[in-house]
Amino acid sequence: MVACWFIRVDTPAEVQTLTPIRDTVEQRASLPDLRDIFLCHAWDDRQGAAKQLHDLLEARGVKVWFSEKDVALGTSLLREIDKGLAKSRIGIVLVTPALLSRLKGEGIADKELSVLLARDQLVPVAHGTTFEALRDVSPMLASRSGLTVTAENTMAMVAAKLAEVVTV
């Protein structure tokens, strides 16, 4: 059986970024109970940019692990995050000014990022900041090709590109 898929991209860099991610998704597709994406974000973005990206992805049929909806009251936040990381095909790191600030403090987002970097299954999405600013905080994450939300490449367009990559 030959898998056919198409990625709607605007640049060769996006093809280079998203093709290995698609390969990972296809390899892990047969594993049971996996979410398509683990959404790593700063706590400050949970009601703003992170929720917007989550909602746009879910509207496209993508199963997203998102702490705002997947961590029940009274449960261990770190343990639930650990389970979410283990049961997600890939990770998206929403890079915002708030995330850059949080990574300097070595909080929960920093722990999530460490796991995602080790698994080599992540796509950084810059929103309201640049990869140059990220380089000052996390050179390893900044070295990854990713997507940037701009006036020309809106959050909806980024979500559509990610949805095409993870839909098997």
Backbone bond lengths (Angstrom), bond angles and torsions (degrees), N, CA, C in turn:
res aa  C-N    CA-C-N  psi(-1)  N-CA   C-N-CA  omega(-1)  CA-C   N-CA-C  phi
1 M - - - 1.444 - - 1.517 108.61 -
2 V 1.313 117.80 132.42 1.447 122.84 -179.72 1.516 108.73 -104.34
3 A 1.318 116.43 127.59 1.459 120.28 177.93 1.515 109.13 -83.31
4 C 1.296 115.93 131.17 1.462 120.94 176.77 1.511 108.10 -114.42
5 W 1.307 116.96 134.78 1.444 120.97 177.87 1.508 109.14 -155.03
6 F 1.292 114.23 153.24 1.452 121.14 -179.29 1.512 108.28 -130.98
7 I 1.309 115.99 134.07 1.452 121.22 176.87 1.519 107.25 -112.18
8 R 1.337 115.72 120.81 1.455 119.67 176.36 1.526 107.23 -82.93
9 V 1.314 116.71 108.61 1.452 121.01 -178.40 1.513 109.69 -130.37
10 D 1.306 114.62 162.67 1.445 119.79 -179.08 1.518 113.14 -104.93
11 T 1.332 117.58 -21.34 1.457 119.58 -174.89 1.517 110.88 -136.80
12 P 1.341 116.94 156.42 1.470 119.80 174.55 1.530 112.00 -60.72
13 A 1.323 117.59 -31.36 1.466 120.26 179.01 1.530 110.76 -63.39
14 E 1.333 117.23 -36.97 1.454 119.82 178.23 1.526 110.91 -67.50
15 V 1.319 117.47 -37.66 1.466 120.58 175.49 1.515 109.23 -60.91
16 Q 1.324 116.88 -46.31 1.459 122.02 -179.90 1.528 110.74 -62.87
17 T 1.319 117.62 -37.24 1.455 122.32 179.96 1.513 112.06 -70.34
18 L 1.319 117.05 -46.86 1.451 120.84 -168.54 1.525 115.32 -88.73
19 T 1.320 119.04 -21.86 1.461 120.67 -178.98 1.533 112.69 -62.24
20 P 1.334 120.28 -47.19 1.475 118.46 177.72 1.528 112.77 -64.52
21 I 1.314 116.87 -31.71 1.459 120.40 177.63 1.525 109.18 -65.17
22 R 1.321 116.42 -43.26 1.468 120.67 177.80 1.532 110.20 -60.10
23 D 1.326 116.84 -41.19 1.468 120.67 178.27 1.528 110.65 -59.79
24 T 1.318 117.41 -42.56 1.465 122.24 178.19 1.520 110.53 -62.58
25 V 1.325 116.50 -43.95 1.463 120.74 179.50 1.522 109.86 -59.74
26 E 1.317 117.28 -44.92 1.466 120.68 -179.53 1.521 111.45 -64.25
27 Q 1.343 117.66 -38.29 1.460 120.98 179.55 1.527 111.44 -66.45
28 R 1.327 117.32 -35.88 1.458 121.39 -176.39 1.529 112.97 -93.83
29 A 1.327 117.91 0.89 1.465 121.89 -173.98 1.517 113.68 -59.71
30 S 1.306 117.82 -31.83 1.463 119.99 -175.87 1.528 113.36 -83.31
31 L 1.310 118.26 -8.06 1.463 120.23 179.24 1.529 109.41 -72.21
32 P 1.326 117.98 137.21 1.466 120.89 -175.28 1.527 113.33 -74.87
33 D 1.306 115.70 150.53 1.472 123.98 170.73 1.523 114.95 59.02
34 L 1.304 117.61 32.05 1.459 119.32 178.69 1.517 111.35 -91.85
35 R 1.306 115.84 143.15 1.453 121.26 168.36 1.514 106.43 -83.40
36 D 1.305 116.44 155.25 1.461 120.03 178.28 1.523 110.95 -72.32
37 I 1.333 116.15 -43.46 1.471 121.23 -172.05 1.524 110.62 -136.97
38 F 1.318 115.82 138.24 1.459 122.96 167.17 1.520 105.77 -100.13
39 L 1.314 118.07 122.85 1.461 121.74 -177.83 1.521 109.98 -98.12
40 C 1.321 115.63 106.08 1.466 123.24 176.84 1.526 107.42 -90.53
41 H 1.326 115.93 128.63 1.465 120.41 -177.07 1.519 109.67 -154.44
42 A 1.313 115.88 166.53 1.463 121.17 174.75 1.523 109.13 -78.45
43 W 1.302 116.14 145.79 1.464 121.86 179.12 1.528 110.18 -53.84
44 D 1.324 117.23 -39.21 1.467 121.62 -177.96 1.527 112.89 -64.08
45 D 1.328 117.58 -20.19 1.471 121.80 -177.33 1.533 113.04 -95.19
46 R 1.337 117.86 0.14 1.465 120.98 -171.78 1.522 113.61 -62.65
47 Q 1.321 118.20 -28.19 1.461 120.74 178.89 1.529 111.92 -100.69
48 G 1.324 117.47 -5.31 1.460 121.72 -177.44 1.509 112.48 -112.88
49 A 1.330 115.90 -108.41 1.463 122.04 -173.69 1.532 112.56 -60.66
50 A 1.332 117.67 -39.27 1.469 119.81 -178.80 1.529 110.63 -66.75
51 K 1.312 117.20 -43.09 1.467 120.43 178.20 1.526 110.26 -65.17
52 Q 1.322 116.80 -39.99 1.459 119.99 178.24 1.533 110.84 -60.33
53 L 1.334 116.90 -47.58 1.458 120.38 179.29 1.533 110.33 -63.58
54 H 1.311 117.08 -45.02 1.464 121.64 176.87 1.523 110.89 -54.33
55 D 1.319 117.10 -51.40 1.463 121.79 -176.79 1.527 111.69 -63.41
56 L 1.324 117.03 -40.35 1.462 120.76 179.18 1.532 110.94 -65.64
57 L 1.320 116.65 -40.49 1.471 120.27 178.57 1.529 111.09 -66.82
58 E 1.315 117.22 -46.67 1.465 120.18 -179.31 1.527 111.26 -64.20
59 A 1.329 117.55 -34.05 1.466 120.47 177.25 1.532 110.93 -63.19
60 R 1.328 116.42 -22.47 1.467 121.46 178.50 1.532 111.84 -95.91
61 G 1.325 116.74 9.89 1.456 120.35 176.05 1.515 114.66 86.84
62 V 1.315 118.36 11.81 1.458 122.62 179.92 1.527 108.50 -86.00
63 K 1.338 116.41 133.28 1.462 121.31 176.54 1.530 107.85 -88.07
64 V 1.328 115.47 113.05 1.463 121.86 -173.22 1.520 109.95 -112.57
65 W 1.344 116.36 130.78 1.465 120.40 169.87 1.516 105.76 -85.80
66 F 1.329 115.99 120.32 1.470 122.72 -175.79 1.515 107.41 -138.38
67 S 1.308 116.97 120.24 1.460 121.42 -172.83 1.527 112.88 -54.35
68 E 1.315 117.67 -34.41 1.459 120.36 -178.71 1.521 112.48 -61.47
69 K 1.314 117.07 -27.43 1.463 119.18 -178.61 1.521 112.36 -110.79
70 D 1.328 118.09 -20.95 1.462 120.39 -171.80 1.530 115.23 -102.84
71 V 1.307 117.83 -4.39 1.464 119.94 177.39 1.525 107.99 -109.00
72 A 1.324 115.75 110.19 1.461 121.09 -178.79 1.530 110.51 -77.65
73 L 1.314 114.89 151.49 1.464 119.73 176.43 1.521 109.96 -58.14
74 G 1.314 115.79 139.35 1.457 120.48 177.44 1.519 114.80 86.67
75 T 1.337 117.49 -2.45 1.464 119.66 178.28 1.520 109.64 -99.39
76 S 1.296 115.97 163.00 1.457 121.58 178.66 1.536 109.73 -75.20
77 L 1.323 116.85 116.80 1.458 121.26 -179.02 1.525 111.36 -57.61
78 L 1.325 117.22 -48.54 1.457 119.92 -178.30 1.518 112.22 -63.88
79 R 1.323 117.76 -39.13 1.466 120.25 179.97 1.529 110.79 -67.69
80 E 1.326 116.85 -39.99 1.468 120.19 178.82 1.532 110.69 -66.80
81 I 1.318 117.08 -38.48 1.466 120.62 175.70 1.524 109.93 -63.05
82 D 1.314 116.55 -43.33 1.459 121.36 178.92 1.534 110.39 -58.19
83 K 1.328 116.48 -45.78 1.469 120.45 177.67 1.525 110.81 -63.12
84 G 1.337 116.51 -41.31 1.459 120.45 179.66 1.517 112.11 -62.98
85 L 1.309 116.84 -40.48 1.467 121.01 177.68 1.526 110.68 -64.06
86 A 1.327 116.25 -41.91 1.469 120.47 -178.79 1.523 112.14 -67.64
87 K 1.316 116.81 -28.43 1.465 120.43 -174.36 1.527 112.59 -108.67
88 S 1.320 117.21 32.35 1.472 121.18 176.68 1.517 109.22 -126.41
89 R 1.313 115.19 140.16 1.464 120.08 -179.18 1.517 111.60 -67.78
90 I 1.335 116.54 -47.51 1.475 120.90 179.60 1.519 108.86 -139.82
91 G 1.316 115.61 171.12 1.453 121.45 176.52 1.517 111.26 -121.30
92 I 1.306 114.55 144.14 1.452 122.17 172.44 1.520 105.79 -113.00
93 V 1.325 117.52 129.86 1.456 121.46 175.46 1.521 106.58 -107.89
94 L 1.326 116.78 110.93 1.456 121.96 178.67 1.522 107.58 -82.42
95 V 1.325 115.21 105.08 1.467 121.81 -175.36 1.522 108.44 -91.64
96 T 1.319 115.54 109.95 1.459 122.99 178.72 1.527 107.94 -127.52
97 P 1.333 118.18 169.85 1.465 118.46 174.09 1.529 112.43 -55.77
98 A 1.332 117.01 -36.19 1.473 120.14 178.59 1.526 110.96 -64.92
99 L 1.333 117.72 -40.28 1.466 120.26 178.85 1.525 110.13 -65.22
100 L 1.316 116.97 -42.45 1.470 119.71 179.29 1.521 110.08 -58.04
101 S 1.311 116.71 -40.93 1.464 121.27 178.25 1.526 110.90 -66.73
102 R 1.334 117.30 -42.68 1.461 121.57 -179.10 1.525 112.06 -66.27
103 L 1.328 117.61 -38.18 1.463 119.90 -179.22 1.525 111.28 -63.39
104 K 1.302 117.20 -32.73 1.471 120.45 177.60 1.529 110.88 -64.73
105 G 1.328 116.93 -29.22 1.462 121.71 -179.42 1.512 113.92 -86.38
106 E 1.327 117.97 -2.92 1.463 123.29 178.21 1.527 112.84 54.42
107 G 1.328 116.13 48.75 1.458 121.39 178.84 1.523 111.98 -92.50
108 I 1.311 115.32 -150.73 1.465 121.36 -175.67 1.519 111.57 -64.82
109 A 1.336 117.76 -42.81 1.470 119.86 179.45 1.530 110.66 -59.64
110 D 1.314 116.92 -35.46 1.464 121.17 177.90 1.530 110.53 -64.70
111 K 1.325 117.03 -40.10 1.473 120.93 177.78 1.528 110.48 -65.41
112 E 1.340 117.08 -44.06 1.466 120.59 178.06 1.525 109.93 -60.23
113 L 1.320 116.26 -44.73 1.459 120.90 -179.55 1.522 110.81 -60.81
114 S 1.314 118.02 -41.05 1.467 121.08 179.13 1.516 111.56 -58.84
115 V 1.325 116.90 -44.09 1.462 121.08 179.30 1.525 110.10 -65.09
116 L 1.321 116.62 -46.12 1.468 119.96 -178.15 1.522 111.28 -64.42
117 L 1.317 118.34 -38.77 1.473 120.87 177.35 1.524 110.52 -64.30
118 A 1.314 117.05 -39.69 1.465 120.76 -179.36 1.528 111.76 -66.44
119 R 1.325 116.36 -33.53 1.461 120.44 -178.77 1.525 112.16 -83.29
120 D 1.310 117.77 -14.03 1.462 121.97 178.40 1.531 111.73 57.59
121 Q 1.319 115.28 40.07 1.461 120.68 -179.08 1.525 109.18 -133.08
122 L 1.311 117.37 60.35 1.449 117.79 -176.94 1.519 112.24 -143.88
123 V 1.321 113.22 155.07 1.462 121.96 175.76 1.520 106.66 -128.12
124 P 1.329 117.67 117.94 1.460 118.67 173.69 1.532 109.74 -78.33
125 V 1.324 115.41 140.07 1.459 122.15 176.76 1.520 107.22 -123.89
126 A 1.329 116.31 109.11 1.463 121.37 -179.28 1.528 109.88 -84.05
127 H 1.328 115.41 130.77 1.467 121.24 -179.53 1.529 108.22 -141.04
128 G 1.303 116.49 113.48 1.466 120.13 -179.92 1.513 113.36 78.99
129 T 1.320 116.70 10.71 1.460 122.08 177.79 1.520 107.93 -153.37
130 T 1.313 116.04 -175.02 1.467 120.72 -177.18 1.520 110.42 -126.62
131 F 1.317 115.23 163.67 1.457 119.76 174.60 1.522 110.71 -68.02
132 E 1.323 117.59 -26.14 1.468 120.48 175.61 1.527 110.42 -64.43
133 A 1.329 117.18 -43.56 1.470 120.66 177.62 1.528 110.38 -65.52
134 L 1.320 116.65 -36.99 1.460 120.90 177.66 1.522 111.13 -63.94
135 R 1.313 116.56 -36.94 1.466 121.45 -178.89 1.533 111.80 -56.79
136 D 1.331 117.09 -33.08 1.466 120.82 179.52 1.530 112.35 -70.22
137 V 1.327 116.75 -23.63 1.462 121.88 -176.19 1.524 111.85 -103.71
138 S 1.329 116.29 -41.82 1.463 121.15 -177.79 1.525 109.87 -142.40
139 P 1.327 117.09 85.33 1.464 119.81 179.84 1.534 112.87 -58.28
140 M 1.344 117.52 -33.18 1.469 119.61 179.81 1.523 111.45 -66.25
141 L 1.329 117.41 -44.74 1.454 119.89 178.55 1.524 110.61 -68.41
142 A 1.318 116.91 -40.19 1.467 120.57 -179.48 1.524 112.00 -65.65
143 S 1.327 117.22 -23.50 1.465 120.12 179.49 1.526 111.82 -74.08
144 R 1.333 117.19 -14.08 1.457 121.51 178.39 1.519 109.15 -80.57
145 S 1.304 115.52 141.96 1.458 119.06 171.49 1.514 107.13 -71.92
146 G 1.312 115.86 145.96 1.453 119.00 -179.40 1.503 111.47 -152.67
147 L 1.299 114.59 -162.15 1.454 122.26 -179.68 1.517 108.94 -118.00
148 T 1.325 115.53 151.78 1.452 120.57 179.47 1.522 109.11 -127.20
149 V 1.329 115.70 131.50 1.456 121.12 175.19 1.525 106.93 -83.00
150 T 1.327 115.41 122.08 1.470 121.78 179.25 1.526 107.80 -137.45
151 A 1.314 116.00 -178.02 1.465 119.98 175.85 1.523 110.21 -63.19
152 E 1.329 116.94 -33.61 1.464 121.14 -179.17 1.527 112.64 -88.17
153 N 1.308 118.14 -23.95 1.465 123.27 -178.74 1.531 106.72 -123.15
154 T 1.312 115.95 79.85 1.461 122.21 -172.29 1.528 112.11 -67.99
155 M 1.310 115.51 168.84 1.469 121.00 176.93 1.524 109.58 -58.97
156 A 1.326 117.33 -37.92 1.470 120.40 178.82 1.525 110.81 -64.52
157 M 1.315 117.71 -38.67 1.466 121.04 178.57 1.527 110.62 -68.28
158 V 1.321 116.98 -41.39 1.465 121.28 177.48 1.531 109.36 -61.56
159 A 1.335 116.87 -44.88 1.466 120.54 179.09 1.528 110.70 -61.13
160 A 1.323 116.84 -39.75 1.465 120.18 179.90 1.517 110.48 -64.05
161 K 1.328 117.47 -41.32 1.468 120.88 179.06 1.526 111.07 -65.02
162 L 1.321 116.28 -43.06 1.463 119.69 178.98 1.528 110.94 -66.23
163 A 1.316 117.20 -40.16 1.459 120.93 179.34 1.525 110.78 -62.05
164 E 1.314 117.48 -39.51 1.461 120.30 179.16 1.517 111.47 -64.81
165 V 1.323 116.49 -32.35 1.464 120.99 -177.97 1.528 111.20 -73.61
166 V 1.332 117.57 -39.42 1.467 119.18 -172.73 1.529 114.18 -94.94
167 T 1.308 117.68 -9.98 1.457 120.14 179.03 1.511 108.84 -78.35
168 V 1.338 116.10 118.16 1.461 120.30 -177.09 1.507 110.16 -104.78
